[in-house]
């Protein structure tokens, strides 16, 4: 179970790797058997390899611009976070920005599950 400080440090490493487009450093924060779910995934992605494909497609499509955490709360192994992200599309520079929430399960310093909640309409506006 992470302490509040450990959760903040893990999320900061995640943010820094994402903003730096460092796929290896980013994926190193996730357990091999991790699951990921977002509003655009009907069923969870399972495994770091499948998640890595999503991350690489995301970086090919867009450039990370900002990733801010407003709140991080820890209860046992569960970490809740409110965050704001901004990306810029590589094919023309259109910028998108949105607020979201995530629920993560952290064990032995790695993210095992991640569910995030945000409005997918941000990409259709």
N, C-alpha and C positions, 0 to 999 in steps of 0.2 A: 504494500500500500504506500503510495507516494505521500510525502508531506506536501503541504501547500507550496513550500519553496522549491521542492523537487519537481512538482507539476509545472510551476511557472518556468523553471529552467528548461524542462523538456519542451514545453510549448514555444519558448524563445528559440531553442535550437531548430524546431520545426519551421517556425517563421523565417529564421535566417537562411536555412537551407532552401526554402521555397523561393524567397526573394532573390537569392543568389543563383537560382536555377541549378542547384547542385543535387542532381537526382540521387547519386550514391549516398550523400550525407542525409538526404531526406528519407530515403527508404531504410537506412540503418536505424531509424527511430521506431520502426514497426516490427512486430514479431513476424516470424516466417508464416505462421498460420492465422494471420490477422484477418479481420473482416472490415469492410467499409461500405457504408450506405449513405446515399444522399437523395434528395428529392427527384433526381433524374435517373435513379437506378431502381428498377422494379424489384429486383432481388439483390442482396448484398454481393459485392465482389469478395471472393475468398482467396486468400493467399497473397503474399507480398509480390509474387511475379505478376499476377493479374492486376494488382493495384499499380505496380510499376509501369505497366502498359498504359494505364489511364493517365498517370502522371506525365509520361513522355508525350502522349497525345495532347495533353493540356498545354505543356510547354511549347509544342510545335504550333498550336493554335493561338496562344496568347503569351504575353510577357507579364509576369507579376510586377505590380507597381506598389502596392501597399498591403500590409497585413497587421492589423492592430487588435489587441485584446483589451476589451473593456472590463470584463470580469472573469475571474477563474475561481471556482469553488471545488473543494475536494471533500468527498465523503467516502471513506474507505478507499477502495481501488477505483472509484468512479470520479471522473473529473468533468465538471460542467464548465463550458466557456461561452461567453458572448464575444463575437468578433466582427470586424469589418474588413472586407477584402476589396481590392481594386486590381483589375487587370486591363491590359491594352491589347487589342487584337493585332496580330502581326500583319494581317492583310488590310491595312488601311488606317490603323491606329485608333479605332473606336474604343473608347474607355467605358468599362462597366464597373459599377461599385455596388456592394450590397452588404447588409448586416445578416449575420447568421448566429446560430447556436449549435453547439456540439455536445455530445455525450460520449466520453471515452472511458475505456477500461484500461488501466495501466497496471502491469505486473512486471516486476524485475526491471524497471526502468524503460520498458518498451510498450508501445501502444498495441493492444490486442484487438480491441474493437473501437470503431469510430462511426457514430451516426451523426449526421449533420442535417440541420433544418434551416431552410431559407426559401425565398420565393423564386421559383424557376422562371417566372415571367420577366425577371430582370434581363434575360437573354433574348426576349422577343419584343422588347420595347424599342 
